């Protein structure tokens, strides 16, 4: 990062580099994109203006995200496991997804929770289950899990809330895996907060990635102005970007990730 800050660039590219630095895009990813723009500038005989260079950078960022957009829950998915560290808003996010599936796609939804560690966690999900009028089961062991799945067999989709775990504790993370039963009709989502440091997000994903993660959800979009960490995480891990949340309202503050919107957030909306 220090090398990138100190690097001499043609003047039109300096403001783009500064924008990437402000957005906390990793030096490695920034260098890749800037090299493409710098090469185009040289080939033009240094004739490209700032708007044209911005467009080249936007193309780079959009191509990067387009390859990593995962969409929402697939129509044939039967069970969704939601994992992540403490305090990222997993339970509220589950309620938002449930509302989306109920009201937009008219699927019969059920809840399972294994979050019996946190005071009031079960009650929080139970409240959402009551509001949305969906069944809910509480599990503490693989045996409980099988019974819960049997009880909820009439549901089109089951959303499973897991305890927020200290991702540095391998035993606790492994405990989650004992409850998961991956199949072609399941998806596992990692929930991360955009208020976390980029390096912490990558380390969290390192620990959870042993357990067949499919997609990532970013929460607390409304609490930060820095969106580079989204790109950094997707650069470091083979994950697909699914939902983003931008508030605590259920079900409104849930967005399907969109590459145009993310490029606007990262680079500013420079389109005419």
C-alpha positions as CSV (number, residue, x, y, z in Angstrom):
1,X,0.0,0.0,0.0
2,X,2.9,2.4,0.8
3,X,4.4,1.6,-2.6
4,X,1.1,2.4,-4.3
5,X,0.7,5.7,-2.4
6,X,4.3,6.7,-3.4
7,X,4.2,5.5,-7.0
8,X,4.5,8.2,-9.6
9,X,1.5,8.1,-12.0
10,X,0.3,10.3,-14.9
11,X,-1.8,13.0,-13.4
12,X,-5.2,11.7,-14.6
13,X,-4.5,8.4,-12.9
14,X,-3.5,9.9,-9.5
15,X,-7.1,10.9,-8.6
16,X,-8.3,7.4,-9.5
17,X,-5.6,5.8,-7.4
18,X,-6.5,8.1,-4.5
19,X,-10.1,7.0,-4.8
20,X,-9.2,3.4,-4.6
21,X,-7.0,4.0,-1.6
22,X,-9.9,5.9,0.1
23,X,-12.1,3.0,-0.6
24,X,-9.6,0.5,1.0
25,X,-9.2,-1.5,-2.2
26,X,-6.2,-3.8,-1.7
27,X,-2.9,-2.6,-3.3
28,X,-2.7,-5.8,-5.4
29,X,-6.1,-5.3,-6.9
30,X,-5.6,-1.6,-7.4
31,X,-2.3,-2.2,-9.2
32,X,-4.0,-4.7,-11.6
33,X,-6.6,-2.2,-12.6
34,X,-4.3,0.8,-12.8
35,X,-1.9,-1.1,-15.0
36,X,-4.6,-1.7,-17.5
37,X,-5.6,2.0,-17.5
38,X,-1.9,3.1,-17.7
39,X,-1.3,0.9,-20.6
40,X,-4.4,2.3,-22.4
41,X,-3.1,5.8,-21.7
42,X,0.3,5.1,-23.2
43,X,-1.2,3.5,-26.3
44,X,-3.3,6.6,-26.8
45,X,-0.2,8.7,-26.8
46,X,-1.2,10.2,-23.4
47,X,-4.4,11.6,-25.0
48,X,-7.0,9.9,-22.8
49,X,-8.9,12.2,-20.5
50,X,-9.9,11.6,-16.9
51,X,-13.5,10.5,-18.0
52,X,-12.1,7.9,-20.4
53,X,-9.7,6.6,-17.8
54,X,-12.6,6.4,-15.2
55,X,-14.6,4.4,-17.8
56,X,-11.7,2.0,-18.2
57,X,-11.4,1.6,-14.4
58,X,-15.1,1.0,-14.2
59,X,-14.9,-1.7,-16.8
60,X,-12.3,-3.4,-14.8
61,X,-14.3,-3.3,-11.5
62,X,-17.5,-4.3,-13.3
63,X,-15.9,-7.3,-15.0
64,X,-14.4,-8.4,-11.7
65,X,-17.8,-8.2,-9.9
66,X,-19.9,-9.6,-12.8
67,X,-17.9,-12.9,-12.5
68,X,-18.6,-13.1,-8.8
69,X,-22.3,-12.2,-8.5
70,X,-24.2,-15.2,-7.1
71,X,-27.8,-14.0,-7.1
72,X,-30.3,-14.9,-4.3
73,X,-31.5,-18.3,-3.1
74,X,-31.9,-20.7,-5.9
75,X,-35.4,-22.0,-6.8
76,X,-34.4,-25.6,-6.1
77,X,-32.6,-24.9,-2.8
78,X,-34.3,-26.6,0.2
79,X,-32.1,-25.6,3.1
80,X,-29.9,-22.5,3.7
81,X,-27.3,-22.5,6.4
82,X,-26.3,-19.1,7.7
83,X,-22.9,-18.8,9.4
84,X,-20.6,-16.0,10.5
85,X,-18.9,-14.4,13.5
86,X,-20.6,-12.6,16.4
87,X,-22.5,-9.3,15.9
88,X,-22.9,-9.2,12.2
89,X,-26.7,-9.4,12.1
90,X,-27.3,-12.9,11.0
91,X,-30.7,-13.3,12.7
92,X,-32.1,-10.1,11.3
93,X,-30.8,-11.0,7.9
94,X,-32.5,-14.4,8.1
95,X,-35.8,-12.6,8.8
96,X,-35.3,-10.4,5.8
97,X,-34.6,-13.3,3.5
98,X,-37.6,-15.2,4.9
99,X,-39.8,-12.3,4.1
100,X,-38.4,-12.0,0.6
101,X,-39.0,-15.7,0.0
102,X,-42.5,-15.6,1.5
103,X,-43.9,-12.5,-0.1
104,X,-42.0,-12.3,-3.4
105,X,-41.6,-16.0,-4.3
106,X,-44.5,-17.5,-2.3
107,X,-42.4,-20.2,-0.7
108,X,-43.4,-21.9,2.5
109,X,-40.5,-21.1,4.9
110,X,-39.4,-22.7,8.2
111,X,-36.7,-21.6,10.7
112,X,-34.2,-23.7,12.6
113,X,-31.8,-22.1,15.1
114,X,-28.9,-23.6,17.0
115,X,-28.0,-20.3,18.6
116,X,-28.7,-21.3,22.2
117,X,-25.6,-19.6,23.5
118,X,-26.6,-16.0,23.2
119,X,-29.1,-14.6,25.7
120,X,-32.4,-13.9,23.9
121,X,-31.1,-15.1,20.5
122,X,-33.8,-17.8,20.3
123,X,-36.5,-15.4,21.4
124,X,-35.4,-12.9,18.7
125,X,-35.9,-15.5,15.9
126,X,-39.1,-16.8,17.6
127,X,-40.4,-13.2,17.4
128,X,-39.7,-13.0,13.7
129,X,-41.2,-16.5,13.2
130,X,-44.4,-15.3,15.0
131,X,-44.6,-12.1,12.9
132,X,-44.1,-13.9,9.7
133,X,-46.2,-16.9,10.8
134,X,-43.6,-19.5,10.0
135,X,-42.7,-22.6,12.1
136,X,-39.4,-22.8,14.0
137,X,-37.4,-25.5,15.6
138,X,-34.5,-25.2,18.1
139,X,-31.6,-27.7,17.8
140,X,-28.5,-28.5,19.9
141,X,-27.2,-31.7,18.4
142,X,-27.1,-33.6,15.0
143,X,-29.9,-35.7,16.3
144,X,-32.0,-32.7,17.0
145,X,-31.2,-31.5,13.5
146,X,-32.6,-34.6,11.9
147,X,-35.8,-34.4,14.0
148,X,-36.2,-30.7,13.1
149,X,-35.8,-31.4,9.4
150,X,-38.5,-34.1,9.7
151,X,-40.8,-31.7,11.5
152,X,-40.3,-29.1,8.8
153,X,-40.5,-31.5,5.8
154,X,-43.6,-29.7,4.4
155,X,-41.6,-26.4,4.0
156,X,-40.3,-25.4,0.6
157,X,-37.3,-23.7,2.2
158,X,-35.6,-24.0,5.6
159,X,-33.4,-21.2,6.9
160,X,-31.0,-22.2,9.7
161,X,-29.6,-19.6,12.1
162,X,-26.3,-20.6,13.8
163,X,-24.6,-19.2,16.8
164,X,-22.2,-16.4,16.2
165,X,-18.9,-18.0,16.9
166,X,-15.4,-16.8,17.6
167,X,-13.9,-17.7,14.3
168,X,-10.5,-18.1,15.9
169,X,-11.7,-21.0,18.0
170,X,-11.5,-24.1,15.7
171,X,-13.5,-26.2,18.0
172,X,-16.5,-23.8,18.0
173,X,-16.4,-23.5,14.2
174,X,-16.2,-27.3,13.8
175,X,-19.2,-27.6,16.1
176,X,-21.2,-25.8,13.5
177,X,-20.2,-28.2,10.8
178,X,-21.6,-31.1,12.8
179,X,-25.0,-29.6,12.2
180,X,-24.6,-29.0,8.5
181,X,-25.7,-31.7,6.0
182,X,-24.6,-30.4,2.6
183,X,-26.4,-31.6,-0.5
184,X,-27.2,-30.4,-4.0
185,X,-30.3,-28.7,-2.6
186,X,-28.5,-26.8,0.2
187,X,-26.5,-23.5,0.2
188,X,-24.2,-22.1,2.9
189,X,-23.9,-18.4,3.3
190,X,-21.3,-16.5,5.2
191,X,-22.5,-13.2,6.8
192,X,-19.9,-10.4,7.2
193,X,-20.3,-6.8,8.4
194,X,-18.9,-4.1,6.2
195,X,-17.9,-2.2,9.4
196,X,-15.2,-4.9,9.9
197,X,-11.6,-4.5,8.8
198,X,-10.8,-6.0,5.4
199,X,-8.1,-8.2,6.9
200,X,-10.5,-9.5,9.5
201,X,-13.1,-10.4,6.9
202,X,-10.6,-12.4,4.9
203,X,-9.4,-14.2,8.0
204,X,-12.9,-15.0,9.0
205,X,-13.6,-16.4,5.6
206,X,-10.4,-18.5,5.9
207,X,-11.7,-20.2,9.0
208,X,-15.2,-20.8,7.7
209,X,-14.2,-21.8,4.2
210,X,-13.3,-25.3,5.3
211,X,-17.0,-25.9,5.5
212,X,-18.1,-25.5,1.9
213,X,-19.2,-21.9,1.8
214,X,-21.2,-21.0,-1.3
215,X,-22.1,-17.3,-1.0
216,X,-21.4,-14.2,1.1
217,X,-23.9,-11.6,2.5
218,X,-22.6,-8.2,3.5
219,X,-24.5,-6.3,6.3
220,X,-24.4,-2.8,7.6
221,X,-23.9,-1.2,4.2
222,X,-25.5,1.9,5.6
223,X,-22.9,2.2,8.3
224,X,-19.8,2.7,6.2
225,X,-18.5,4.6,3.2
226,X,-15.8,2.1,2.4
227,X,-16.7,-0.6,-0.1
228,X,-13.3,-1.8,-1.2
229,X,-13.3,-4.7,1.3
230,X,-16.1,-6.3,-0.7
231,X,-13.8,-6.5,-3.7
232,X,-10.8,-7.6,-1.5
233,X,-12.7,-10.5,0.0
234,X,-14.0,-11.7,-3.3
235,X,-10.5,-11.5,-4.7
236,X,-9.1,-13.6,-1.8
237,X,-11.9,-16.2,-1.7
238,X,-13.9,-18.2,-4.2
239,X,-17.2,-16.9,-3.0
240,X,-20.2,-15.6,-4.8
241,X,-21.8,-12.3,-3.7
242,X,-25.4,-12.6,-2.9
243,X,-27.3,-10.1,-0.7
244,X,-26.4,-6.9,1.0
245,X,-28.3,-5.2,3.8
246,X,-28.5,-1.4,4.3
247,X,-30.6,-1.0,7.5
248,X,-32.5,-2.9,10.2
249,X,-36.0,-2.8,8.7
250,X,-37.5,-6.2,7.9
251,X,-38.0,-6.9,5.1
252,X,-37.1,-3.7,3.3
253,X,-33.4,-3.3,3.9
254,X,-32.3,-6.3,1.8
255,X,-30.7,-5.9,-1.6
256,X,-29.6,-8.3,-4.2
257,X,-26.0,-7.4,-5.1
258,X,-25.8,-5.4,-8.4
259,X,-22.5,-4.8,-10.2
260,X,-23.5,-1.3,-11.4
261,X,-24.4,-0.2,-8.0
262,X,-21.2,-1.5,-6.5
263,X,-19.1,0.2,-9.1
264,X,-21.0,3.5,-8.3
265,X,-20.2,3.0,-4.6
266,X,-16.6,2.3,-5.3
267,X,-15.7,4.8,-8.0
268,X,-18.6,7.2,-7.8
269,X,-21.3,7.5,-10.4
270,X,-19.4,9.1,-13.3
271,X,-21.9,8.0,-16.0
272,X,-23.7,10.8,-17.8
